[in-house]
Amino acid sequence: MDMSPNLNPHACSLKQLHCSHSKLGKGRGIEGGRDTSRTTKIIRNSSQNAPSFPRVMGHEGVGVVESIGEDVTEVEEGDLVIPAYIAECKNCENCMSDKTNLCLKYPLSYNGLMLDGTSRMSIGGRTAYHAFSCSTWSEYMVINVNFALKIDPRTPLPDASFHSCGFSTGYGAAWKEAKVEKGSTVAVFGLGAVGLGAINGAKSQGATKIIGIDKNPRKEAKGRAFGMTDFINPDESDKSIAELVKDLTSGIGVDYSFECTGVPLLINQAIEASKLGAGKNIQIGAGENLSVNINFIGLMLGRTLKGSIFGGLKGKSDLPIIYEKCRNREIQLDELLTHEVELEDAGKAFELLQQPDCVKVLIKI
């Protein structure tokens, strides 16, 4: 999937891709399905990843291991795996800490290359660049084994692909990043897959009031299905979102805010909607702006703002726990999948993301 710098939906085109076989520490997977996210759109539209094109998009997916490098022992041919764009070596300072999920030995990459500084893909002899540590919008991909997680082969493919970012990111933000406490109050800004995951994670942690904020009225039913207790549509009031949140919390705001859109205005509203002196704000959404203006007075009044990648989840330690919850039906993902397209129609996925009833689009290969 070649992404052109032209920012219209037709900039996404199907190309014949050469994907080289495994080197040491690599596994090549046959992909069974992958889904789109707004993160993919951000990467596509952003100038921070240079060179950006041609780039094979997708960081969410699920596939079967076709072949492995000679030193790979964690997975075998035929295993069902998902890409986890955050690695976990379990030995570095960060992996041994409960403060972060960002591995120092196998760091998150934005430059479109694998950790050895090479790309394993080309289009017509021209280097094609990866999306993070993988590129799932392809029939084949090469991935460092440290970014792959073996899963139960009985797992439904749509559920598996949703766990490699989206829903798990939001769920982890409430569970691992914020460590939401029982009886607390929560506000979630943006009810896409990440926001719905944050709602469900807050519910699992025992939050008693979970406020969902979205200007799409169709998202109210989705939010309630995952545990939301109150819904705010900003378009239905002249008040600010922060004021509306405080109206639902006896005027004091929430204990935790989760901002899942990356929209600068909403980042500040999320801060203002949290409690003075104690409000915790988790920034999950990745916006198209590389920098935003923050009202620092809101932070100086005792609130905190923390960025989050993959919801603070460690792939090998935490994702299996979420998978087990799904297997036991403690977490039900049926409400997430709203659209499916074939790989040759992947360009339509960006259009579908703009539809009011869209949550996740599954690209079938």
Sequence and secondary structure as in RCSB ss.txt:
>XXXX:A:sequence
MDMSPNLNPHACSLKQLHCSHSKLGKGRGIEGGRDTSRTTKIIRNSSQNAPSFPRVMGHEGVGVVESIGEDVTEV
EEGDLVIPAYIAECKNCENCMSDKTNLCLKYPLSYNGLMLDGTSRMSIGGRTAYHAFSCSTWSEYMVINVNFALK
IDPRTPLPDASFHSCGFSTGYGAAWKEAKVEKGSTVAVFGLGAVGLGAINGAKSQGATKIIGIDKNPRKEAKGRA
FGMTDFINPDESDKSIAELVKDLTSGIGVDYSFECTGVPLLINQAIEASKLGAGKNIQIGAGENLSVNINFIGLM
LGRTLKGSIFGGLKGKSDLPIIYEKCRNREIQLDELLTHEVELEDAGKAFELLQQPDCVKVLIKI
>XXXX:A:secstr
 EE SS SGGGEE    EE    TTEEEEEEEEEEE HHHHHHHH SSSSS SSB   S  EEEEEEE TT  S 
 TT EEEE SS   SSSTTTT SS    SSS    SSS TTS  SEEETTEEEB BTTB  SSSEEEEEGGGEEE
  TTS HHHHHHTTTHHHHHHHIIIIIS   TT EEEEE  SHHHHHHHHHHHHHT SEEEEE S TTHHHHHHH
HT  EEE GGG SS HHHHHHHTTTTS BSEEEE S  HHHHHHHHHTB TTT EEEE    S S     HHHHH
TT EEEE SGGG  HHHHHHHHHHHHHTTSS  TTTEEEEEEGGGTTHHHHHTTSTT SEEEEE 
